[in-house]
Structures are given as structure tokens and as C-alpha cells.
Amino acid sequence: MTIHSDNLAATVLSLITEYGEAITLTRTSEGAYNSATGTTGAATTTTYTGYGVPEDYQAREIDGEIIQRSDSRLYVNAISTTPVPGDTVTLASGTFRIINIYRYVVNAVNVLYELQIRK
């Protein structure tokens, strides 16, 4: 990280911590396939913690296909992994599935994620 991206990431974390809420990101990975036995191993679940600020989409942004009426936007600090569609995120208001993700990057360093989430 450069000084600029370090400072920006610290500022983002400070603001999201102050105005947001604790979140838990959960990723479930399929088990490995064993061709000798024809079975798949147990799935593994990994959790990551951070802070996020939820926000409703404005009516003009909702198209009914890509962004649905029940979707929300969630700004998340740069946690130790990059969220991917299909991960889930738990907030005080419930658990949501990640539909889309936009990364804010400075000097090749993730400083903020904007997630489209759906119940």
C-alpha cells in the first residue's frame, strides 16, 4: 500500500465504523470432488467481519430486473477478502445475498466495496 491508499482506507474505515454497523460476510465453498469414490467432500464456511452502511436504492434506480424493489446498497470497508456474488452478509436487519459488487480501488488497493444485496 502507498501512503495515499493507506490514509484513504483508514478514513473510510473510520467513517463507516462511526456511521455504520457491524457486518458478517459468509462464504460457503463446495467440497472437493473425489473421482475415485464419486463423492464430494463437505462444504466449508468462512466468515469475515467488518463494518457497513446500508442504503436504499432510489426509485429511479430500480428497473425490476437488475435492481429489484427489495434490493439495498451496502457500503463496506475493505475487509480481508473481496466479496463475490453469492456470498451472504448479515446486518442487524437480517441476512442478505450479494448480487453485485463494485470495488473502489486506489493505487491497486481496495479501499471500499459497494454491494448490491437482496433478501
Buried (B, 14 or more C-beta within 10 A) or exposed (E): EEEEBBEBBEEBBEBBBEEBBEBBBBBEEEEEEEEEEEEEEEEEEEEBEBBBBBEEBEEEEBEEEEBBEEBBBBBBBBBEEEBEEEBBBBBEEEEBEBBBBEEBEBEEBBBBBBBBBEE
